[in-house]
Amino acid sequence: METGTRDVEDGSRAIRYRIEGMDCAGCARRLEAALSRLPGIRHANVSFAAGTLHLVVAKGCSAEQAVEDSIRKFGMVPAPLPAAPEAPAGGRPWWRTGKAMTVLGVGLMMAAAAVTSHAMPEISGWAYLAAAAGGLVPFARRAVALARAGSPFSIETLMSVAVLGALAIGAASEAAMVVLLFAIGELLENAAAGSARAGIRALADLIPRTALVEENDTTVETPAAMLQVGQTVLVRPGDRVPADGVIAEGHSQLDEAPVTGESVPVDKKPGDAVFAGSINRSGAIRVRVDRAAADNTIARIIHLVEEAQAGKAPIARFIDRFSAWYTPAAMAAAALVMAVPPLLAGADWNDWIYRGLSILLIACPCALVLSTPAAIASGIAAGARHGLLIKGGAALEAIGRTGIVAFDKTGTLTVGHPAVTDVVALEGTEAAVLSRAAGVESGSAHPLAQAIVEAARSRPMAIPPARDAKAMPGRGASAIVDGEWLAVVSPRHAVELGLMARETSARARTLEEDGKTVVVLVARDRTLGLIALRDEARGDARAGLAALKRLGIRSIMLTGDNRRTGEAIARTLGIEARAELTPEQKLAEVARLKADAPVAMVGDGINDAPALASASVGIAMGGGTDVALETADAALLRDRVTGVAELVALSRATLANIRENVAVALGLKAVFLIAALLGVTSLWMAILADTGATVIVTLNALRLLRFKPASALAIQT
């Protein structure tokens, strides 16, 4: 069987498989342990949530056949995947799997045994014996394979011992029912696990299969997977964008909900970035491809979510350690129940062996082991659907325990670029001042100049042409506009030119005290007006901070900007502020805050990398950029401050779901354990307790896939 591989730095090879028939976290853990022991395997990672296997094979070692044989011995089916990250492929539907065939076969044998018990009662015991033995074969074979691989205390072992014990004491009909219920339970687990994986696989279906590529004045339909960087594709109204790229021509509204979770279409113009999977809602656009199919945003999100689901949260690692000694302890307890009363009190052997076998079945740890990874996987998948990318169970758990959120200012609490806030006309009208200033600045690339030009263009006014434009470094810019020399300069330079009256200087200072940057439009002999600009707070910043406060979380702004600007923005938002901080001082401030409570640091993922790394959890705001996807522990693809509160709500909902799952798993076992000791639980009821708990835990975890940020915030606040 050929599978996709890629070389890593030391000459080792990375191999990827999809694993069909892996229906519980315990199965994944045991398979991973067995594969890690194979010769030449340097690293093995089995993701139950994604249904995938990632291997690193030593240089020069051909381990594929041994790996595939081992997987099959576990009752699973390996299917090769490309080594490069891409959308996960779907397996066979649950009703066509080997587990479904097992249920059908055992069910038919049970039906035949039931008919025989009525038609020929004298041989009914043999009929049930045949049904139990026939159904037990695949599970016993798997138990032997697991024992040889170093996992002797598997659920298959517990079930096999219980069934053989039941047959030994003449309870053939109950033994057959145990096998049937166990097979049905595995099938239901398989179906539920597939539902959890389907949410992420659905993202891949959002990318169209073909694209319209423009070459030599013609349009050619090409598979989207074959698109190359630099090609131009036509995206018609109603089409999905086939690749990440930049609009080369055309204006439109794009629905980016598949990528960012943003429900409102976004206006796009030439030069704007677009994501694969977005829906073009209005005009035709031409997009220049800047990412190959395997590297587009959706493919990277899917890959990162797969990796995140494969990672284990601290609580999951604890449960893994707990179940490692719990199972052998349960087997020992069952053995004592079988032997002690008959040996010490002369009790009936058959009766107490039966009770011990019931305890053996009740002790199966499937539901307990599944309780955490199922919830973590569903939580991460739910977040991805709403533009909340969480990179692992540890990050998801840490976010929910956050007590303080530290925000960077520029690009996080603010939009990241200045905008005109005030125009003060000292001569003529405000519109005239703004349009003439835009004329002076029309050829400049300075952020303040671009903000002035953008403000003029957004209003119904014409920008007069300029000539002889000159930059005055550190002071401003000048040009001839409407035949007159004009300059846009700093207030200090206007004072140096002797063009700032006392009243005008006082007006400029008042604007600056509000955290605004002021420029002055001057002619050779007079001042025409003032223009104030400021990097304004995001529209949802106040709502996002208020949501965090309702969740009981303290917010604080850490910025390197000047104190006056930082405090002005902080006053606007009603938040604490620490200004004029160097990167080292930000680190120190985060460390100080961590002494009080776990700290989440929110930044743009570029300048804030050290603080993001040092916080209890780092959250990047980046609108789907490389930085947002690859820096920090979580990313807000919708680029909204409210996303931080949504992350906290999702994390807390996931942690609550885990607690519910653990309570169900242990609670049901405790009830049936007492019933088994009292002798009022049959074998089939015992296995139903474990199977039922597993199904309940899985279905409860799948509820997280219906997570809606707004509803969750309303409930938790």
N, C-alpha and C positions, 0 to 999 in steps of 0.2 A: 504494500500500500504506500503510495507516494504522498508525502505531506509537505506543506510549506515550511521552509527553514530559513534562517538567516544567521550570519556569522556575528559573533560578538567580539569584543576587543581582544580577548586572549586566545582566539581561535576556536572557542567553544561554539556550539550551535544552539539556537533557540528554536524549539518546536512547539506547535500549538495544536490541540485537539478539541473538538466538541465531544462531550460525553453524554450519550443517551442512556437513560435508565438510572441516573443518579438522583434519587428522590429524597435524600435527607442529608443534613450536615454531617452526621456521624459517618455516613457512607463516604463522603468527600474526605473527611479526616483520615479514615482508615486507608483509603486508596492512596492518598498523599504519602502516608507513612510507608506503605508497601513499595511504592515507586521510588521513594528516596533511598531504599536499600538496594536497588538494582545497580549492578556494575556500570560505571560510566555516567550515572546520573548525578550531576553536581547540584541541581536544585529542582524541586518539584513543587508546583503550586496548583492546587485544585480549588476552583471556585464553585461552590454549590450554587450560589445565587445566579452566576452567569452560565453554569453548566459547561465550564471550559477547563482545560488542563494546559498549563504552561510549563515546559521543561527546558532546562539548560543541560546539554549533553557535552561531555568532555571531548576535546579535540581528537579526531581520529576514531571515535567510538561510534559504532552503528547499533543503536539501542532500540530502534523503532519496533522491530518484531517482538522483542521481549516486553516492551511497554504495552503493546497492543494485546499480547497474550495475557498479561497480568490484568489488564482492564476487563477482558472478557471473563476471566476466572471470577471476577467480582460480580458477574451478572450484568455488566454494562457493555455498551457498544461504543468503540472509538470511531470518530469521523474526523478526517484531517481538516485543518483550517489553514489559510494563508498565514505566513509568519508576520506579515505587516498588519498593523491595526486596521480593522475594518468592521463594518457592522456584523454582528453575530448572525449566523445562519440558523434558521429554525430546523428543528428535528421533526421526526414523525409525530403525528397527532397521538395523544395518549391512548386512544382506543385501538391504535394499530401497533402498540409496543408489545414487547415480550411479556411484560407484566399483565397486560390485558389478556393475552393468550393463556397465561397461567391461571388467571381468574376464571376464564371461560372453561378451561380444561377441568379444574378442580370443581367448579360449579356443576358441570355435566356429570362428573363422577359422583358428586353428592346427590344429585337428582336421581341417578341410577340406583344408588344405595338406598335412597328413601323409597323408591318404587319396589325394590327387592324386599325391603323390610315388611311391606304389606303383602306382597305376593308370595314370598318364600321366607318367612320369619326365621327359619332355622339357619339360613346362611347370611342373614343381614349383617351379622358381626363381621363376617369375612368381606362383605361388600364395603362396609365403612373402613375396614382395615386397608383394603386396596385403595380407596379414595384418599385416606390419610397418607399412606406410604407413597402413592403416586404424586400427590401434591407436595410432599415433603422433599422430594428428590432435588429440585433446583435450589431450595433454601439450604439443605444439608450440604450440597456441593459447594455453595458459597461460603458456608460456615467453615468447611475444611480449608478452602482457599485462604480465608481470612486468618485462620489459625496458623497456617504455614507462613503467612506474610507477617506474623507477629502480632495479630489482633485476635487472641483466643476468646475474649469476652465480648463478642459482638451480639447484636440482637438476634441474628440468625442462629447463633449458638444457643442462646437462651430458649428460643422457640423450638429448635430441634430437640434439645434435651427434654423440654416439657412434653412435646408430642410423643417422643419415644417412651417417656415415663408413663404417659397416659395409656399408650398401647400396651405397656407391660402390665398394667393393673386392670386391663380389660375395658377401658373407657374409649373404645374405638370411635364411637359416633362423636364424642366430644373432641377427640383428637382431630378428626376430619373437619369439624366446625372451626377449630382453632386455626388449621391450615387455611381454610377458605377465608376467614375473617382477616388473617394476617395478609393474605394475598390482596384482598380488597383494600386494606389499609395502605399497602404499598402503592397500589394503583391510584388511590385518591391523593396520596402525597405527591406522586409523580405529576398528576394533573394540576395540583395546586402550585407546585414548583414551576411548571411550565407557564402558568398564568403570570407568575411574578416576573419571569424572564421575558414574556411577550411584550410587556410595557416598554422595555428598552429596545427590543427588536423592531417595534413599530416605528421607532425613529428612522431606521434605515429605509422604510417604505416611503418616507416623505420625499426622498430624493428621486427625481424622475429617472427612468431607465435610459432615455435618449435626450440629446441636446441638438439644437440647430446651430451648427458652426458656420460662420461666414468666412469663406475663402475665395479669393479671386472674383469678387462680385457675385458669388453664388452662395446659396445656403444648402448645407449638406447635413442630413440627419446622422448623428454619430452617437454610439453608446456613451453615456455620461461617464462610465468608468474609464474610458479611453481619452478623456479630455486632457490636454497638456497645458502647462503654464504658458501664458502669452496668447492663447487663442481667444477669439472673440465669439461670443454666442448671443443669439437673438432670443430674448425672452418676451413672448407675447402676453397680452392681458389674459389672466386666468392660468398662465403656466407657472410651474414651480421653477425656481432658480436651480440649475443643475450643478453649480459649483460655487465655491467661495471666489469672490472677485471684486472688481471695482467697476462702477458704471462708467462706460466710455461715452455713451450718448443716450439722451432721453431723460424724461422726468416721470416718476410714477409714485404710487403708494404701495409699499410692500408689507405684507402680513408676516412678521417674524416670530409669531407665536411658537412654531415648532422648535425654534432654537432658544429664544429668550423667555418664552412664556408671556410676552407682551401682547395683550389682546387687541390693542389699538394699532391699526396700520401706520407705518412710519413713512413720512415724505422722503424721497430719495432723489438726488440730482447727480449730474456728472461729478466724479471724484469721490462719491460716497461708497463705502464698503457694503457689500451684500453677502448674505450667507446662503449656502446650499440649503434647499428645502423651503426657503421663504416663498410666499405666494405673491405673484405680481397682480395687484388689484386693478390697475388702471392702464396707463400708457405703455407702449412697447419700449423696451430698453435694450441696449447692447452692453454686455458685460464682458470685461477682459478678465480671463481666468488667472488667478494668482496662486491657486493651490490645486494639487492633484486630488483625485477622488479619495484616495486612502488617507489624505491629510486634511480633508475639509473639516469644518467645525463640528458637524454632526458626528462624523466618524471619530474625531478626537474625543468628543463628549462620551460617546458610547464606550470607547476604549478606557477612558478614565473612570467611568462608572463601573465597568467590569473590574478594574483594578481595585476600586474602592470597596466593592462588594466582596472581593476576595480577601481583603484585609479584615482583621478581627479587632473589635472593640475590647477594651480591658475587661468588661463584664463577660464578653464571649469567651475570652481566654480563661477566665476564672471558672466558667461552667465546663469548659473542656477539661480543665484539671480536675474538677470535682467529679465529672462522669468517669474519668480514668480509674479512680479507685472505687467509685460507687458501684459499678457493675460487678466486679469480683466480690465486693462486700455483700451485695444482694444475693449472689449465688451461694456464698457461704452461709448467709442467714437462712436461705431456703433449705439448704442441706441440714442445718440444725433443726429447723422446724420438722423436717421429715424424720429425723433420727432420734432426737432427744425425748419427746413424749413416749414413743414406743419403748425405748430402752430404759428410761427411768421410771415411767409410770405404767408400763404395760399396756399403753394405748394401742388401738388398732393400726397396724402398719398401713394398710390400704388407705384408710381415712387420712392419716397424717402425710402420707406421700402425696395424696391428692391436694391437700392444703399447701404443701410445699411447692408443688408444681404450679398452683395458682399464684403463689407469691413470686415464683420465678417469672411468670408472664407479666404480672403487675409491675415488676421491677424494671422492665425494658425501658431504657432511658431516652427513647427516640424523641418524645415530646419535649423533654427537658433540654436536650441538646439542640433541638430545632428552635426553641423559644426565642433565642437571641438573634442568630443569623438571619432567620426569616424576617424578623422585624427590621433589622438593620438594612437588609437588601431592599425591602419594600420602601423604607424611608428614603434611602438614597435614590431609588428609581422615581419616587413621587417628587422629590426635590428637583431632579433633572427635568421633569415635565413642566415645572414652573420656573425654570431659569435659576434654580438654586443648586449649584454644583458642589457636592460635598465629597471630599476625596478620602473616604475611609470611615470605618466604624468608630475609630478613636476620635476623629474630628467631630463626627456627629454626636458622640457622647459628650465631648468637651463643650460644644456649643450650648447644650442644654444646661450645663452647670455654670455657665458664665454669670458673673455678678457685676462686672464692669465692662463697658464697651468704650474703647478709646478710638476716636476718629481722627484721621488726617483731615485737613481743611480743603486744600485745593484739589479739585477733581473728585472729591468724596462727598463732603457736605456742600460744596459749591460746584457749579457746572464746569469749572476748569478753564474758563476764558472770560476776559472782561466784556462788559456790555455797558452801553451808555445809559446812565440813570437820570442825569439832570442836564438841561441846557439853559444857561442864563444869558439872555440877550442884553447887552449894554448899548447896542446900536442896531436898529432894525428889529426883525422878528427872530424867534427861536429857530424857525425853519431856515431862514437865511443864514444864520450862524452855523447851523449843522451842515447845510449843503455846501457852503464855502469851505468849511473845515474839511469836509469829505473830498472836495476838489484838491486841496493841498495834499491830502494823505492818500489819494487814489493810487499812487504808484509805490507806496511803501509796504513792506512785509512785516512791519512792527505790529505786535498784537494790539496795542492801543489804536494804531492807525486803522487796522482792519476792522476793529470794533466800531470806529466812527463811520467808516464807509458802509459797513453792514447796517448800521442804524439808519443811515440816510436812504439806503436802498429799500429798507423795509417800510418806508413812508412814501406817500405820493409826492415826491419831489425829484427834480432833476439835479444831477451832480454836474456842476459846470466844468468844462475842460480846463486843464492846467498845462502850463509850459514852464520850462526852465526849473523843473522841480529839483530841489537839493536837500540832502539830509544834513542836519547839523548835529553830529554825534554828541549825545549827552544833553542836548538842549531841545531838539525838535526837528521840524522840517519846514521848508519854505517853497513857494511857487508863485508864478504870476497867474492870477485868476481874475477873469473879466477885466483884464488890463491893469490890475492892481497887484502890487507885491503884498502877499499875505504869508503869515507864518503861524504854525501851531507849535507852541513852546511850553515849557514847564513854568509854573508860577515864579520860580526863582530866577529864571532867565528873563521873564517879563519884567521883574523888579530891576534886574541889571540893565535892561533897556530903558528903564524909567517910564514904563507904560502901565504900572499898576498903582492905581489910586488907593488910599487907605481903606475906603469902603469896599473896593474890589478885593483887596487882600484879605479883609475880614470875612468876606463872603466865601472866598476860597478856603480859608482855614475852617470855617463851619462845615463845609462839605467834607474836608479831609478828616475832621473829627468823627464823621460817620463811617470812616474806613474807606473812603473813596479816593481815587486818584484824579487830580484835576489838571487839565491842560487849558491853555489860554490861546484864543484866536486874536492875533494882533495884526494891524497894518503898520506902516512905517511910523505913524505919529499918534496912534490911538489904539485902545483896546476895544475889540468888537464883542467879545463874549467869553464865557467860561463853559467848559464841557466837563462833566464829572462821569467817571467810569468806575465800575466795581465788578469783581467776580461775584455774582449774585449766588445766594443759596439755592440749592436745587428746590424745585417746586414741592417735592414731597419730603424735604428734610425735616421740617417741623413735625409733620405727621409721623414720620419714622421714629423720631426721638420721643414723641409722646407715647407711641406704641411700646417702646422699650421701657419707658417709665411705668406704664401700666403693668408690664410684666415684672416689675420690681428690680429693674436693672438700671444702674447709674451710668450716665453717659458723660464723656469728657472729650474736649477737642485738644489735640496736640498738633501744633503747627510751627513751622519755621518762619512764617510771615511776621511782619512787624506787629508790635503789641497793639497799636491803635486799630489796625485792620482786623486782627484776630478778635479783639474784644468787641468790635462793632458787629461782626458776624455772630459772635457768641450771644450778644444781647438780642439780636434779631431772632435767634433760634431758642433762646432760653437755656443755654448749656454752659457748663464750666469750660474754661479755656486756659491752656498753657501755651504762651506764644514765644517767638524768637528762640525756638529750640533747635539746636544742631542735631544731626542724626544720633550722635553719642548721647546727647541729653534726652532724646526721645527714648532711647534704650533704657537709660537710667529711670526715666519716669514710668515706663512700663514695668520695670522691676519693682519700683516702689509700690505701684498699684497692685501688683501680684501678691504683695504681702497682706493685702486686705481681702482679696477675693480673686478667683480665676478671671483673667482678662482676655477679651477678644479685641484684636487690633484690626481696624478697617482702614485700608488705604488703596491707592491706585495700582499697587503691585509693582511699581517701578522704584520710585524714590524711597518707599517705605519698607523695602525688603528686610533690612535688619530688624526693625520693630515688629514686622509681621512674623518673622522667624522666632523672636524672643517671647512673644505673647503666648498665653496658654493655647490660643487658636488664632490663626491669621485668616482674615477674610479680604479678598481682593475684589474691587469694583472695576470691571474692565469691558463690559459690553461684548463679551465673546472673543476678546483678543487673546493672543498667545500668552501674554502676561497673566491675564485673569484665569486662564486654564492651567497654567503651569507653575504659578507662584502661589504661596500660601496654602491653607488647608481647605478653603472653600472659596467659591467665586460667585458673585451676583451678576448673572448674565443680563438681567434686565436693567442693570446700572441704576438701581433705585435704593435710596436709604431705607425705605420700608422693608426691603429685602432682608435686612439684618434681623428685624423683629420676626419676619417670616421664618428665617433659619432657626431662631430660638424656639418658635412655636412648633416647628416640625421636629426638632430634636426632642423637645419635652414630650410631644405626642408619641415619639418612637420609644423613649425611655418608659413612658407609662404603659405602652403596649407590651414592652418586654416584661415589666413587673406583672402585668395581667397574665401573660403567657406562663411565666414561672409559677404563679399562684395556681393556675389551672392545672399545670403539669404535676406539681407536687400535691395539690389538694385532692385531685382525683385518685392519685396513688395512695394517699393516706387513708381515704375513705374505703377503697377496695382492699387495702392491706388489712384493715381492721376486720372487714367482712370475711376475708380469706381466713384469718386466724380463728374467727368464730365458726368457720365451716359453712357459711351461707353464700359463698361465691362459687359459681361453676367455672370450669376452665374457659369456656367460650366467653363468659362475662369478663373474665380477667383479661383476655386478649382484647376484648372490645373496649375495656377501660383504657388500655394503652393506645389502641388505634383511634379511639374516639378523642382522647386527649391530643394526639398528634394532629388530627384533622381540625379540631377546634383551634389549636395554637396556630396552625397554618392559615386558616380562614381569618382569624383575628389579625394576623400580621398583614394579610392582603387588604384589610380595611384601610391601611395607610396609603394604598395606591389611590384612594379617593380623596386624599388630603387636598383641601382648598385653603390657601393662605388666609384669605379674609375671614372665612368661617372659623378657622383655628384660632386666629387672634381674638375674635369676638368671644370664643369659649374660654380661652386662657386668661383673658383680662376681666 
